[in-house]
Amino acid sequence: MNMNFASVILPSNKKDKNVAVVQLEKGMAQCNLMKSENVSKYLEDLLVAEKKASTAKLGLHSKKAPPQTLFVDLVHNTKQAKDYE
């Protein structure tokens, strides 16, 4: 299987930031390791960031339940929908 990788790098005055590394450090993502010759050149950074979040129990590594998201269905309630206009 041939895989292509792309990285999003945010320029900064101090040091450019890889968006995937930032997400992993906050516990918002996980690495998926596959046996392949074609791996990301940032693999070490990604693994270190994931380990840091796991150790600190951040985001999805936390035992706490995620915050509840409340959605308001305005499709069937026209009066309430008009309040949002």
PyMOL Python script that loads the backbone (N, CA, C, O; Angstrom):
from pymol import cmd

cmd.read_pdbstr("""\
ATOM      1  N   MET A   1       0.846  -1.163   0.000  1.00  0.00           N
ATOM      2  CA  MET A   1       0.000   0.000   0.000  1.00  0.00           C
ATOM      3  C   MET A   1       0.901   1.238   0.000  1.00  0.00           C
ATOM      4  O   MET A   1       1.818   1.339   0.814  1.00  0.00           O
ATOM      5  N   ASN A   2       0.644   2.157  -0.891  1.00  0.00           N
ATOM      6  CA  ASN A   2       1.414   3.386  -0.977  1.00  0.00           C
ATOM      7  C   ASN A   2       0.642   4.497  -0.283  1.00  0.00           C
ATOM      8  O   ASN A   2      -0.507   4.778  -0.626  1.00  0.00           O
ATOM      9  N   MET A   3       1.282   5.126   0.696  1.00  0.00           N
ATOM     10  CA  MET A   3       0.615   6.179   1.447  1.00  0.00           C
ATOM     11  C   MET A   3       1.371   7.484   1.271  1.00  0.00           C
ATOM     12  O   MET A   3       2.601   7.501   1.222  1.00  0.00           O
ATOM     13  N   ASN A   4       0.637   8.560   1.178  1.00  0.00           N
ATOM     14  CA  ASN A   4       1.229   9.888   1.122  1.00  0.00           C
ATOM     15  C   ASN A   4       0.868  10.621   2.402  1.00  0.00           C
ATOM     16  O   ASN A   4      -0.242  10.484   2.915  1.00  0.00           O
ATOM     17  N   PHE A   5       1.809  11.398   2.912  1.00  0.00           N
ATOM     18  CA  PHE A   5       1.590  12.157   4.137  1.00  0.00           C
ATOM     19  C   PHE A   5       1.695  13.637   3.841  1.00  0.00           C
ATOM     20  O   PHE A   5       2.454  14.063   2.971  1.00  0.00           O
ATOM     21  N   ALA A   6       0.931  14.403   4.569  1.00  0.00           N
ATOM     22  CA  ALA A   6       1.016  15.852   4.479  1.00  0.00           C
ATOM     23  C   ALA A   6       1.034  16.382   5.907  1.00  0.00           C
ATOM     24  O   ALA A   6       0.391  15.819   6.793  1.00  0.00           O
ATOM     25  N   SER A   7       1.756  17.442   6.120  1.00  0.00           N
ATOM     26  CA  SER A   7       1.828  18.053   7.438  1.00  0.00           C
ATOM     27  C   SER A   7       1.476  19.523   7.319  1.00  0.00           C
ATOM     28  O   SER A   7       1.867  20.197   6.366  1.00  0.00           O
ATOM     29  N   VAL A   8       0.730  20.008   8.302  1.00  0.00           N
ATOM     30  CA  VAL A   8       0.370  21.421   8.343  1.00  0.00           C
ATOM     31  C   VAL A   8       1.267  22.062   9.394  1.00  0.00           C
ATOM     32  O   VAL A   8       1.225  21.698  10.569  1.00  0.00           O
ATOM     33  N   ILE A   9       2.074  23.016   8.959  1.00  0.00           N
ATOM     34  CA  ILE A   9       3.022  23.685   9.842  1.00  0.00           C
ATOM     35  C   ILE A   9       2.598  25.146   9.986  1.00  0.00           C
ATOM     36  O   ILE A   9       2.443  25.858   8.993  1.00  0.00           O
ATOM     37  N   LEU A  10       2.416  25.579  11.220  1.00  0.00           N
ATOM     38  CA  LEU A  10       2.059  26.974  11.489  1.00  0.00           C
ATOM     39  C   LEU A  10       3.338  27.752  11.774  1.00  0.00           C
ATOM     40  O   LEU A  10       4.083  27.406  12.691  1.00  0.00           O
ATOM     41  N   PRO A  11       3.600  28.807  10.991  1.00  0.00           N
ATOM     42  CA  PRO A  11       4.809  29.594  11.243  1.00  0.00           C
ATOM     43  C   PRO A  11       4.686  30.376  12.549  1.00  0.00           C
ATOM     44  O   PRO A  11       3.608  30.847  12.912  1.00  0.00           O
ATOM     45  N   SER A  12       5.801  30.501  13.237  1.00  0.00           N
ATOM     46  CA  SER A  12       5.827  31.208  14.506  1.00  0.00           C
ATOM     47  C   SER A  12       7.157  31.936  14.632  1.00  0.00           C
ATOM     48  O   SER A  12       8.127  31.587  13.959  1.00  0.00           O
ATOM     49  N   ASN A  13       7.204  32.941  15.490  1.00  0.00           N
ATOM     50  CA  ASN A  13       8.449  33.676  15.705  1.00  0.00           C
ATOM     51  C   ASN A  13       9.503  32.803  16.373  1.00  0.00           C
ATOM     52  O   ASN A  13      10.681  32.876  16.025  1.00  0.00           O
ATOM     53  N   LYS A  14       9.085  31.976  17.332  1.00  0.00           N
ATOM     54  CA  LYS A  14      10.033  31.147  18.071  1.00  0.00           C
ATOM     55  C   LYS A  14      10.361  29.861  17.319  1.00  0.00           C
ATOM     56  O   LYS A  14      11.516  29.618  16.969  1.00  0.00           O
ATOM     57  N   LYS A  15       9.350  29.046  17.075  1.00  0.00           N
ATOM     58  CA  LYS A  15       9.557  27.758  16.411  1.00  0.00           C
ATOM     59  C   LYS A  15       8.270  27.376  15.690  1.00  0.00           C
ATOM     60  O   LYS A  15       7.185  27.491  16.260  1.00  0.00           O
ATOM     61  N   ASP A  16       8.376  26.929  14.457  1.00  0.00           N
ATOM     62  CA  ASP A  16       7.193  26.517  13.708  1.00  0.00           C
ATOM     63  C   ASP A  16       6.523  25.342  14.415  1.00  0.00           C
ATOM     64  O   ASP A  16       7.198  24.482  14.982  1.00  0.00           O
ATOM     65  N   LYS A  17       5.182  25.311  14.378  1.00  0.00           N
ATOM     66  CA  LYS A  17       4.416  24.277  15.069  1.00  0.00           C
ATOM     67  C   LYS A  17       3.705  23.375  14.082  1.00  0.00           C
ATOM     68  O   LYS A  17       3.053  23.849  13.152  1.00  0.00           O
ATOM     69  N   ASN A  18       3.831  22.076  14.285  1.00  0.00           N
ATOM     70  CA  ASN A  18       3.108  21.079  13.515  1.00  0.00           C
ATOM     71  C   ASN A  18       1.729  20.932  14.164  1.00  0.00           C
ATOM     72  O   ASN A  18       1.639  20.644  15.358  1.00  0.00           O
ATOM     73  N   VAL A  19       0.660  21.126  13.397  1.00  0.00           N
ATOM     74  CA  VAL A  19      -0.704  21.083  13.936  1.00  0.00           C
ATOM     75  C   VAL A  19      -1.010  19.714  14.552  1.00  0.00           C
ATOM     76  O   VAL A  19      -1.675  19.646  15.586  1.00  0.00           O
ATOM     77  N   ALA A  20      -0.545  18.639  13.945  1.00  0.00           N
ATOM     78  CA  ALA A  20      -0.794  17.302  14.484  1.00  0.00           C
ATOM     79  C   ALA A  20      -0.129  17.139  15.846  1.00  0.00           C
ATOM     80  O   ALA A  20      -0.705  16.529  16.746  1.00  0.00           O
ATOM     81  N   VAL A  21       1.072  17.674  16.004  1.00  0.00           N
ATOM     82  CA  VAL A  21       1.774  17.588  17.286  1.00  0.00           C
ATOM     83  C   VAL A  21       1.006  18.362  18.357  1.00  0.00           C
ATOM     84  O   VAL A  21       0.884  17.897  19.490  1.00  0.00           O
ATOM     85  N   VAL A  22       0.493  19.529  18.007  1.00  0.00           N
ATOM     86  CA  VAL A  22      -0.276  20.336  18.957  1.00  0.00           C
ATOM     87  C   VAL A  22      -1.528  19.571  19.399  1.00  0.00           C
ATOM     88  O   VAL A  22      -1.853  19.553  20.586  1.00  0.00           O
ATOM     89  N   GLN A  23      -2.221  18.947  18.465  1.00  0.00           N
ATOM     90  CA  GLN A  23      -3.427  18.177  18.801  1.00  0.00           C
ATOM     91  C   GLN A  23      -3.083  16.992  19.693  1.00  0.00           C
ATOM     92  O   GLN A  23      -3.800  16.705  20.652  1.00  0.00           O
ATOM     93  N   LEU A  24      -1.993  16.307  19.384  1.00  0.00           N
ATOM     94  CA  LEU A  24      -1.583  15.160  20.191  1.00  0.00           C
ATOM     95  C   LEU A  24      -1.186  15.587  21.598  1.00  0.00           C
ATOM     96  O   LEU A  24      -1.501  14.892  22.564  1.00  0.00           O
ATOM     97  N   GLU A  25      -0.500  16.720  21.729  1.00  0.00           N
ATOM     98  CA  GLU A  25      -0.090  17.218  23.045  1.00  0.00           C
ATOM     99  C   GLU A  25      -1.289  17.554  23.924  1.00  0.00           C
ATOM    100  O   GLU A  25      -1.209  17.441  25.147  1.00  0.00           O
ATOM    101  N   LYS A  26      -2.391  17.962  23.320  1.00  0.00           N
ATOM    102  CA  LYS A  26      -3.600  18.310  24.077  1.00  0.00           C
ATOM    103  C   LYS A  26      -4.515  17.104  24.281  1.00  0.00           C
ATOM    104  O   LYS A  26      -5.564  17.231  24.912  1.00  0.00           O
ATOM    105  N   GLY A  27      -4.138  15.945  23.760  1.00  0.00           N
ATOM    106  CA  GLY A  27      -4.957  14.748  23.914  1.00  0.00           C
ATOM    107  C   GLY A  27      -6.166  14.740  23.012  1.00  0.00           C
ATOM    108  O   GLY A  27      -7.161  14.083  23.319  1.00  0.00           O
ATOM    109  N   MET A  28      -6.102  15.458  21.904  1.00  0.00           N
ATOM    110  CA  MET A  28      -7.233  15.542  20.987  1.00  0.00           C
ATOM    111  C   MET A  28      -7.143  14.526  19.849  1.00  0.00           C
ATOM    112  O   MET A  28      -8.031  14.469  19.000  1.00  0.00           O
ATOM    113  N   ALA A  29      -6.080  13.726  19.826  1.00  0.00           N
ATOM    114  CA  ALA A  29      -5.888  12.755  18.746  1.00  0.00           C
ATOM    115  C   ALA A  29      -5.000  11.625  19.252  1.00  0.00           C
ATOM    116  O   ALA A  29      -4.419  11.711  20.333  1.00  0.00           O
ATOM    117  N   GLN A  30      -4.905  10.570  18.457  1.00  0.00           N
ATOM    118  CA  GLN A  30      -4.020   9.446  18.741  1.00  0.00           C
ATOM    119  C   GLN A  30      -3.245   9.089  17.486  1.00  0.00           C
ATOM    120  O   GLN A  30      -3.717   9.300  16.369  1.00  0.00           O
ATOM    121  N   CYS A  31      -2.051   8.545  17.679  1.00  0.00           N
ATOM    122  CA  CYS A  31      -1.250   8.076  16.548  1.00  0.00           C
ATOM    123  C   CYS A  31      -1.726   6.685  16.149  1.00  0.00           C
ATOM    124  O   CYS A  31      -2.123   5.886  16.996  1.00  0.00           O
ATOM    125  N   ASN A  32      -1.681   6.412  14.872  1.00  0.00           N
ATOM    126  CA  ASN A  32      -2.021   5.104  14.350  1.00  0.00           C
ATOM    127  C   ASN A  32      -0.784   4.580  13.629  1.00  0.00           C
ATOM    128  O   ASN A  32      -0.480   5.011  12.516  1.00  0.00           O
ATOM    129  N   LEU A  33      -0.080   3.663  14.255  1.00  0.00           N
ATOM    130  CA  LEU A  33       1.150   3.138  13.674  1.00  0.00           C
ATOM    131  C   LEU A  33       0.846   1.987  12.727  1.00  0.00           C
ATOM    132  O   LEU A  33       0.069   1.087  13.045  1.00  0.00           O
ATOM    133  N   MET A  34       1.470   2.036  11.565  1.00  0.00           N
ATOM    134  CA  MET A  34       1.318   0.979  10.579  1.00  0.00           C
ATOM    135  C   MET A  34       2.702   0.542  10.130  1.00  0.00           C
ATOM    136  O   MET A  34       3.632   1.347  10.091  1.00  0.00           O
ATOM    137  N   LYS A  35       2.835  -0.720   9.797  1.00  0.00           N
ATOM    138  CA  LYS A  35       4.109  -1.203   9.288  1.00  0.00           C
ATOM    139  C   LYS A  35       4.221  -0.790   7.827  1.00  0.00           C
ATOM    140  O   LYS A  35       3.499  -1.288   6.963  1.00  0.00           O
ATOM    141  N   SER A  36       5.130   0.117   7.578  1.00  0.00           N
ATOM    142  CA  SER A  36       5.295   0.642   6.233  1.00  0.00           C
ATOM    143  C   SER A  36       6.678   1.261   6.122  1.00  0.00           C
ATOM    144  O   SER A  36       7.256   1.708   7.112  1.00  0.00           O
ATOM    145  N   GLU A  37       7.188   1.279   4.926  1.00  0.00           N
ATOM    146  CA  GLU A  37       8.471   1.936   4.691  1.00  0.00           C
ATOM    147  C   GLU A  37       8.278   3.445   4.564  1.00  0.00           C
ATOM    148  O   GLU A  37       9.190   4.222   4.846  1.00  0.00           O
ATOM    149  N   ASN A  38       7.102   3.845   4.146  1.00  0.00           N
ATOM    150  CA  ASN A  38       6.804   5.247   3.900  1.00  0.00           C
ATOM    151  C   ASN A  38       6.085   5.822   5.122  1.00  0.00           C
ATOM    152  O   ASN A  38       4.859   5.772   5.208  1.00  0.00           O
ATOM    153  N   VAL A  39       6.854   6.367   6.059  1.00  0.00           N
ATOM    154  CA  VAL A  39       6.255   6.928   7.278  1.00  0.00           C
ATOM    155  C   VAL A  39       6.511   8.431   7.329  1.00  0.00           C
ATOM    156  O   VAL A  39       7.386   8.950   6.637  1.00  0.00           O
ATOM    157  N   SER A  40       5.752   9.101   8.141  1.00  0.00           N
ATOM    158  CA  SER A  40       5.896  10.540   8.283  1.00  0.00           C
ATOM    159  C   SER A  40       7.276  10.883   8.839  1.00  0.00           C
ATOM    160  O   SER A  40       7.799  10.186   9.708  1.00  0.00           O
ATOM    161  N   LYS A  41       7.851  11.954   8.331  1.00  0.00           N
ATOM    162  CA  LYS A  41       9.171  12.357   8.838  1.00  0.00           C
ATOM    163  C   LYS A  41       9.057  12.974  10.229  1.00  0.00           C
ATOM    164  O   LYS A  41      10.073  13.205  10.885  1.00  0.00           O
ATOM    165  N   TYR A  42       7.842  13.241  10.683  1.00  0.00           N
ATOM    166  CA  TYR A  42       7.603  13.796  12.016  1.00  0.00           C
ATOM    167  C   TYR A  42       7.148  12.722  13.010  1.00  0.00           C
ATOM    168  O   TYR A  42       6.640  13.051  14.082  1.00  0.00           O
ATOM    169  N   LEU A  43       7.324  11.458  12.666  1.00  0.00           N
ATOM    170  CA  LEU A  43       6.805  10.366  13.486  1.00  0.00           C
ATOM    171  C   LEU A  43       7.310  10.433  14.927  1.00  0.00           C
ATOM    172  O   LEU A  43       6.527  10.246  15.858  1.00  0.00           O
ATOM    173  N   GLU A  44       8.589  10.694  15.127  1.00  0.00           N
ATOM    174  CA  GLU A  44       9.129  10.768  16.487  1.00  0.00           C
ATOM    175  C   GLU A  44       8.460  11.881  17.292  1.00  0.00           C
ATOM    176  O   GLU A  44       8.107  11.685  18.455  1.00  0.00           O
ATOM    177  N   ASP A  45       8.285  13.051  16.668  1.00  0.00           N
ATOM    178  CA  ASP A  45       7.615  14.173  17.345  1.00  0.00           C
ATOM    179  C   ASP A  45       6.179  13.811  17.714  1.00  0.00           C
ATOM    180  O   ASP A  45       5.700  14.160  18.794  1.00  0.00           O
ATOM    181  N   LEU A  46       5.497  13.109  16.808  1.00  0.00           N
ATOM    182  CA  LEU A  46       4.113  12.713  17.048  1.00  0.00           C
ATOM    183  C   LEU A  46       4.018  11.740  18.222  1.00  0.00           C
ATOM    184  O   LEU A  46       3.143  11.879  19.077  1.00  0.00           O
ATOM    185  N   LEU A  47       4.904  10.769  18.260  1.00  0.00           N
ATOM    186  CA  LEU A  47       4.876   9.780  19.334  1.00  0.00           C
ATOM    187  C   LEU A  47       5.214  10.401  20.688  1.00  0.00           C
ATOM    188  O   LEU A  47       4.610  10.046  21.700  1.00  0.00           O
ATOM    189  N   VAL A  48       6.170  11.321  20.712  1.00  0.00           N
ATOM    190  CA  VAL A  48       6.534  12.009  21.959  1.00  0.00           C
ATOM    191  C   VAL A  48       5.358  12.848  22.453  1.00  0.00           C
ATOM    192  O   VAL A  48       5.064  12.861  23.649  1.00  0.00           O
ATOM    193  N   ALA A  49       4.685  13.549  21.539  1.00  0.00           N
ATOM    194  CA  ALA A  49       3.541  14.381  21.915  1.00  0.00           C
ATOM    195  C   ALA A  49       2.403  13.533  22.472  1.00  0.00           C
ATOM    196  O   ALA A  49       1.769  13.915  23.456  1.00  0.00           O
ATOM    197  N   GLU A  50       2.139  12.382  21.851  1.00  0.00           N
ATOM    198  CA  GLU A  50       1.076  11.510  22.345  1.00  0.00           C
ATOM    199  C   GLU A  50       1.432  10.958  23.726  1.00  0.00           C
ATOM    200  O   GLU A  50       0.565  10.870  24.595  1.00  0.00           O
ATOM    201  N   LYS A  51       2.676  10.591  23.935  1.00  0.00           N
ATOM    202  CA  LYS A  51       3.119  10.065  25.228  1.00  0.00           C
ATOM    203  C   LYS A  51       2.978  11.134  26.315  1.00  0.00           C
ATOM    204  O   LYS A  51       2.589  10.831  27.443  1.00  0.00           O
ATOM    205  N   LYS A  52       3.295  12.381  25.971  1.00  0.00           N
ATOM    206  CA  LYS A  52       3.177  13.489  26.923  1.00  0.00           C
ATOM    207  C   LYS A  52       1.720  13.666  27.366  1.00  0.00           C
ATOM    208  O   LYS A  52       1.457  13.844  28.555  1.00  0.00           O
ATOM    209  N   ALA A  53       0.776  13.619  26.423  1.00  0.00           N
ATOM    210  CA  ALA A  53      -0.648  13.770  26.752  1.00  0.00           C
ATOM    211  C   ALA A  53      -1.152  12.573  27.548  1.00  0.00           C
ATOM    212  O   ALA A  53      -1.959  12.725  28.465  1.00  0.00           O
ATOM    213  N   SER A  54      -0.680  11.399  27.200  1.00  0.00           N
ATOM    214  CA  SER A  54      -1.098  10.190  27.909  1.00  0.00           C
ATOM    215  C   SER A  54      -0.616  10.215  29.356  1.00  0.00           C
ATOM    216  O   SER A  54      -1.360   9.856  30.268  1.00  0.00           O
ATOM    217  N   THR A  55       0.623  10.635  29.562  1.00  0.00           N
ATOM    218  CA  THR A  55       1.180  10.725  30.911  1.00  0.00           C
ATOM    219  C   THR A  55       0.441  11.760  31.750  1.00  0.00           C
ATOM    220  O   THR A  55       0.194  11.543  32.937  1.00  0.00           O
ATOM    221  N   ALA A  56       0.089  12.886  31.131  1.00  0.00           N
ATOM    222  CA  ALA A  56      -0.621  13.954  31.837  1.00  0.00           C
ATOM    223  C   ALA A  56      -2.128  13.714  31.908  1.00  0.00           C
ATOM    224  O   ALA A  56      -2.856  14.496  32.519  1.00  0.00           O
ATOM    225  N   LYS A  57      -2.594  12.633  31.283  1.00  0.00           N
ATOM    226  CA  LYS A  57      -4.022  12.282  31.244  1.00  0.00           C
ATOM    227  C   LYS A  57      -4.870  13.431  30.706  1.00  0.00           C
ATOM    228  O   LYS A  57      -5.857  13.836  31.321  1.00  0.00           O
ATOM    229  N   LEU A  58      -4.464  13.948  29.545  1.00  0.00           N
ATOM    230  CA  LEU A  58      -5.182  15.039  28.900  1.00  0.00           C
ATOM    231  C   LEU A  58      -6.137  14.507  27.839  1.00  0.00           C
ATOM    232  O   LEU A  58      -5.880  13.469  27.228  1.00  0.00           O
ATOM    233  N   GLY A  59      -7.238  15.220  27.621  1.00  0.00           N
ATOM    234  CA  GLY A  59      -8.155  14.912  26.521  1.00  0.00           C
ATOM    235  C   GLY A  59      -8.703  13.504  26.577  1.00  0.00           C
ATOM    236  O   GLY A  59      -9.263  13.087  27.591  1.00  0.00           O
ATOM    237  N   LEU A  60      -8.543  12.772  25.489  1.00  0.00           N
ATOM    238  CA  LEU A  60      -9.117  11.433  25.415  1.00  0.00           C
ATOM    239  C   LEU A  60      -8.386  10.419  26.282  1.00  0.00           C
ATOM    240  O   LEU A  60      -8.856   9.290  26.426  1.00  0.00           O
ATOM    241  N   HIS A  61      -7.248  10.789  26.863  1.00  0.00           N
ATOM    242  CA  HIS A  61      -6.541   9.919  27.798  1.00  0.00           C
ATOM    243  C   HIS A  61      -7.058  10.104  29.225  1.00  0.00           C
ATOM    244  O   HIS A  61      -6.651   9.378  30.132  1.00  0.00           O
ATOM    245  N   SER A  62      -7.948  11.068  29.423  1.00  0.00           N
ATOM    246  CA  SER A  62      -8.495  11.380  30.736  1.00  0.00           C
ATOM    247  C   SER A  62      -9.579  10.384  31.108  1.00  0.00           C
ATOM    248  O   SER A  62     -10.212   9.779  30.243  1.00  0.00           O
ATOM    249  N   LYS A  63      -9.780  10.227  32.392  1.00  0.00           N
ATOM    250  CA  LYS A  63     -10.853   9.351  32.887  1.00  0.00           C
ATOM    251  C   LYS A  63     -12.191  10.091  32.936  1.00  0.00           C
ATOM    252  O   LYS A  63     -13.245   9.463  33.033  1.00  0.00           O
ATOM    253  N   LYS A  64     -12.149  11.428  32.870  1.00  0.00           N
ATOM    254  CA  LYS A  64     -13.382  12.214  32.937  1.00  0.00           C
ATOM    255  C   LYS A  64     -14.203  12.045  31.659  1.00  0.00           C
ATOM    256  O   LYS A  64     -13.657  11.856  30.572  1.00  0.00           O
ATOM    257  N   ALA A  65     -15.504  12.116  31.814  1.00  0.00           N
ATOM    258  CA  ALA A  65     -16.399  12.043  30.657  1.00  0.00           C
ATOM    259  C   ALA A  65     -16.290  13.350  29.865  1.00  0.00           C
ATOM    260  O   ALA A  65     -16.106  14.414  30.455  1.00  0.00           O
ATOM    261  N   PRO A  66     -16.403  13.277  28.542  1.00  0.00           N
ATOM    262  CA  PRO A  66     -16.341  14.507  27.748  1.00  0.00           C
ATOM    263  C   PRO A  66     -17.542  15.399  28.045  1.00  0.00           C
ATOM    264  O   PRO A  66     -18.592  14.908  28.460  1.00  0.00           O
ATOM    265  N   PRO A  67     -17.393  16.713  27.836  1.00  0.00           N
ATOM    266  CA  PRO A  67     -18.513  17.609  28.109  1.00  0.00           C
ATOM    267  C   PRO A  67     -19.703  17.311  27.201  1.00  0.00           C
ATOM    268  O   PRO A  67     -19.539  16.939  26.039  1.00  0.00           O
ATOM    269  N   GLN A  68     -20.894  17.482  27.752  1.00  0.00           N
ATOM    270  CA  GLN A  68     -22.115  17.237  26.980  1.00  0.00           C
ATOM    271  C   GLN A  68     -22.338  18.391  26.007  1.00  0.00           C
ATOM    272  O   GLN A  68     -22.175  19.559  26.360  1.00  0.00           O
ATOM    273  N   THR A  69     -22.708  18.052  24.795  1.00  0.00           N
ATOM    274  CA  THR A  69     -23.032  19.056  23.794  1.00  0.00           C
ATOM    275  C   THR A  69     -24.544  19.094  23.624  1.00  0.00           C
ATOM    276  O   THR A  69     -25.180  18.059  23.423  1.00  0.00           O
ATOM    277  N   LEU A  70     -25.110  20.280  23.707  1.00  0.00           N
ATOM    278  CA  LEU A  70     -26.552  20.436  23.599  1.00  0.00           C
ATOM    279  C   LEU A  70     -26.886  21.013  22.222  1.00  0.00           C
ATOM    280  O   LEU A  70     -26.368  22.060  21.836  1.00  0.00           O
ATOM    281  N   PHE A  71     -27.740  20.332  21.502  1.00  0.00           N
ATOM    282  CA  PHE A  71     -28.184  20.789  20.190  1.00  0.00           C
ATOM    283  C   PHE A  71     -29.650  21.190  20.283  1.00  0.00           C
ATOM    284  O   PHE A  71     -30.445  20.524  20.945  1.00  0.00           O
ATOM    285  N   VAL A  72     -29.993  22.269  19.623  1.00  0.00           N
ATOM    286  CA  VAL A  72     -31.381  22.722  19.582  1.00  0.00           C
ATOM    287  C   VAL A  72     -31.902  22.448  18.176  1.00  0.00           C
ATOM    288  O   VAL A  72     -31.419  23.030  17.204  1.00  0.00           O
ATOM    289  N   ASP A  73     -32.888  21.562  18.070  1.00  0.00           N
ATOM    290  CA  ASP A  73     -33.470  21.199  16.783  1.00  0.00           C
ATOM    291  C   ASP A  73     -34.535  22.230  16.429  1.00  0.00           C
ATOM    292  O   ASP A  73     -35.593  22.268  17.057  1.00  0.00           O
ATOM    293  N   LEU A  74     -34.267  23.056  15.438  1.00  0.00           N
ATOM    294  CA  LEU A  74     -35.184  24.119  15.045  1.00  0.00           C
ATOM    295  C   LEU A  74     -36.042  23.748  13.836  1.00  0.00           C
ATOM    296  O   LEU A  74     -36.807  24.577  13.343  1.00  0.00           O
ATOM    297  N   VAL A  75     -35.922  22.530  13.364  1.00  0.00           N
ATOM    298  CA  VAL A  75     -36.629  22.127  12.149  1.00  0.00           C
ATOM    299  C   VAL A  75     -38.130  22.063  12.369  1.00  0.00           C
ATOM    300  O   VAL A  75     -38.894  22.521  11.519  1.00  0.00           O
ATOM    301  N   HIS A  76     -38.564  21.512  13.478  1.00  0.00           N
ATOM    302  CA  HIS A  76     -39.989  21.282  13.692  1.00  0.00           C
ATOM    303  C   HIS A  76     -40.659  22.346  14.542  1.00  0.00           C
ATOM    304  O   HIS A  76     -41.883  22.337  14.676  1.00  0.00           O
ATOM    305  N   ASN A  77     -39.905  23.253  15.113  1.00  0.00           N
ATOM    306  CA  ASN A  77     -40.477  24.270  15.981  1.00  0.00           C
ATOM    307  C   ASN A  77     -40.252  25.636  15.328  1.00  0.00           C
ATOM    308  O   ASN A  77     -39.222  26.272  15.550  1.00  0.00           O
ATOM    309  N   THR A  78     -41.222  26.084  14.522  1.00  0.00           N
ATOM    310  CA  THR A  78     -41.053  27.331  13.762  1.00  0.00           C
ATOM    311  C   THR A  78     -41.006  28.556  14.663  1.00  0.00           C
ATOM    312  O   THR A  78     -40.317  29.526  14.349  1.00  0.00           O
ATOM    313  N   LYS A  79     -41.729  28.527  15.781  1.00  0.00           N
ATOM    314  CA  LYS A  79     -41.700  29.675  16.694  1.00  0.00           C
ATOM    315  C   LYS A  79     -40.297  29.860  17.261  1.00  0.00           C
ATOM    316  O   LYS A  79     -39.774  30.974  17.292  1.00  0.00           O
ATOM    317  N   GLN A  80     -39.703  28.786  17.698  1.00  0.00           N
ATOM    318  CA  GLN A  80     -38.358  28.875  18.248  1.00  0.00           C
ATOM    319  C   GLN A  80     -37.330  29.220  17.166  1.00  0.00           C
ATOM    320  O   GLN A  80     -36.349  29.914  17.435  1.00  0.00           O
ATOM    321  N   ALA A  81     -37.556  28.743  15.968  1.00  0.00           N
ATOM    322  CA  ALA A  81     -36.654  29.056  14.861  1.00  0.00           C
ATOM    323  C   ALA A  81     -36.678  30.551  14.549  1.00  0.00           C
ATOM    324  O   ALA A  81     -35.641  31.138  14.242  1.00  0.00           O
ATOM    325  N   LYS A  82     -37.863  31.169  14.627  1.00  0.00           N
ATOM    326  CA  LYS A  82     -37.966  32.609  14.369  1.00  0.00           C
ATOM    327  C   LYS A  82     -37.199  33.424  15.408  1.00  0.00           C
ATOM    328  O   LYS A  82     -36.708  34.511  15.101  1.00  0.00           O
ATOM    329  N   ASP A  83     -37.092  32.915  16.621  1.00  0.00           N
ATOM    330  CA  ASP A  83     -36.335  33.606  17.662  1.00  0.00           C
ATOM    331  C   ASP A  83     -34.857  33.713  17.301  1.00  0.00           C
ATOM    332  O   ASP A  83     -34.169  34.608  17.791  1.00  0.00           O
ATOM    333  N   TYR A  84     -34.360  32.818  16.453  1.00  0.00           N
ATOM    334  CA  TYR A  84     -32.946  32.813  16.055  1.00  0.00           C
ATOM    335  C   TYR A  84     -32.698  33.660  14.818  1.00  0.00           C
ATOM    336  O   TYR A  84     -31.546  33.824  14.418  1.00  0.00           O
ATOM    337  N   GLU A  85     -33.746  34.208  14.192  1.00  0.00           N
ATOM    338  CA  GLU A  85     -33.563  35.015  12.978  1.00  0.00           C
ATOM    339  C   GLU A  85     -33.032  36.373  13.286  1.00  0.00           C
ATOM    340  O   GLU A  85     -32.821  37.175  12.376  1.00  0.00           O
TER     341      GLU A  85
END
""", "prot")
cmd.dss("prot")
cmd.show_as("cartoon", "prot")
cmd.util.cbc("prot")
cmd.orient("prot")
